[in-house]
Amino acid sequence: MSGVDNERRPRPGITARDMAQIAVFAALIAALGLPGSITVGFTGVPITLQTLGVLLAGAVLGPRKGTAAVAVFIALTIIGLPLLSGGRTGLTALAGPSAGYLVGWIPAALFIGLLTARIVPKYPVLPALLINAAGGIVVIYFFGTLGLLLRTDIALWPAITSNGVYLPGDLLKVVVATMVAKGVHRAYPGLIRA
């Protein structure tokens, strides 16, 4: 093979630009925790804006970089940085009833990113809304419900229905994430690489 052929092939791995995008989205998730949280219901699981950042990471950056951004954020909280809403650390959250929701952020970003990669560069709104709702609500609620079952004395049906109080806000986050991602993909069509 000639040197020209090697230069034309995309190099596997992560570029400096990728690392910058991952860092920016990890910081965005942290910044969305600054307004704090509201705890409602009997489960002790807080309502935060940080899940909006998770949706945006998957919808804007795709599966690889979006999942990495969420994983970097969670790793920072686990090593003790108080980046979760209300100044909590990852260890605090993982010890409480909201552990499953936090764990669910990583598969949610991956799910959203994988399906979003299939609809870009056009990023049609209706499929995007469905993808973001499935990842940002169904996947996160699934892991959250499992966490509640493991961390509390709650039964299955009350654990599932306890998510109902979060649904209106999460639907709003899905709409916001979809509209923001639509604008980003229109302006920067090559953000998600195959």
Secondary structure as GFF3:
##gff-version 3
##sequence-region A 1 194
A	DSSP	alpha_helix	3	8	.	.	.	ID=ss1
A	DSSP	alpha_helix	16	31	.	.	.	ID=ss2
A	DSSP	beta_strand	38	39	.	.	.	ID=ss3
A	DSSP	beta_strand	46	47	.	.	.	ID=ss4
A	DSSP	alpha_helix	50	56	.	.	.	ID=ss5
A	DSSP	pi_helix	57	61	.	.	.	ID=ss6
A	DSSP	alpha_helix	62	78	.	.	.	ID=ss7
A	DSSP	three_ten_helix	85	87	.	.	.	ID=ss8
A	DSSP	alpha_helix	90	95	.	.	.	ID=ss9
A	DSSP	alpha_helix	99	116	.	.	.	ID=ss10
A	DSSP	alpha_helix	125	133	.	.	.	ID=ss11
A	DSSP	pi_helix	134	139	.	.	.	ID=ss12
A	DSSP	alpha_helix	140	151	.	.	.	ID=ss13
A	DSSP	alpha_helix	156	161	.	.	.	ID=ss14
A	DSSP	three_ten_helix	162	166	.	.	.	ID=ss15
A	DSSP	alpha_helix	167	187	.	.	.	ID=ss16
###
